[in-house]
Amino acid sequence: MTTLKAVIVEDSRLARNELKELFKAHKEIELIGEAENVDDGFALINKTNPDLLFLDINMPEKDGFELLEMLDEVPITIFTTAFDEYAIKSFEYNAFDYLLKPISQKRFTSSITKVLEKENTETDANKKNGGLSLDKQIFIKDGNNCWLVKIKDISLFEIVGNYTRVFFDNNKPLIYKSLAQIEEKLPQDVFFRANRQQIININHVNKVVSWFNGKLKIEMNSGEEIEISRRQSYIFKDQLSF
C-alpha cells in the first residue's frame, strides 16, 4: 500500500486539529508536520519534502498562494479554506483539489482517494533521483496570473534578458530564474539544451530537419522552430540515435 507523507499549513489550531482527526481514517497518509504560517510552512516543506500539502489560502501576512510562489517544487496541493470565493481562483492555479471548511469525512476521503489513484498510476519511468520527475509540478507566477504546471507539460524554456520564458499549453509566462538554474533540476533524458538560449522537451518535438553547417532545426508540436547549435546537434543525433 502506498504511504504518502503529508504536511498541513494552516493558521488556525482548531482547523489543524480537525484535519488531524480526518487523517485518522487514512493510514495510507502519514502526517509528518504542521505549520501555522507561510514562512514556517516553507521551512517545513523544504526540510521534509512531503508528497502532499494541505494548504489554507487565507492566512495573516502571507497567503497560501505566496507560499506556492516561494517553492521550487510543489507537492500535490489540496487547498482548504472557509471562503468559497477562493474556489475559482484556486482552480486557476491547477490545485489538485479544494476543500471547503468545515470539511466532512466523506469529502476528505474522496480527495484522498483521488490522490492515491494519481500516485498509483505514476510510473517508475517518470521518477528521477536528484531532480524533478516529469509528474512533479512547479508554481509559476507572472503578474496576476498563476499556474501549477507539471514538468512534462512544459515544451520549451527560453532566455529573455534576465528572465526565462516557459512554454506550456498556450501560455508563455516569464519567471525570474536563469536557464542554468532550471537545467540542473530537469530530467536530462527528456530535456535537451538546444543552444545557449533554449532548452527543449524532446517529447514535444514534432519534426527534426537538417539545417545549415551540420546544424539541426526542430519544429515543436506548438509550432515554435528551434535551431540547435552545431555542437549540440552532434550530441542530439547521438542521444536519439539518428
Secondary structure, 3 states (H helix, E strand, C coil): CCCEEEEEECCCHHHHHHHHHHHCCCCCEEEEEEECCHHHHHHHHHHHCCCEEEEECCCCCCCHHHHHHHCCCECEEEEEECCHHHHHHHHHCCCCEEEECCCCHHHHHHHHHHHHHHHHHCCHHHCCCCCCCCCCEEEEEECCEEEEEEHHHEEEEEEECCEEEEEECCECCEECCCHHHHHCCCCCCCEEECCCCEEEEHHHEEEEEECHHHCEEEEECCCCEEEECHHHHHHHHHHCCC
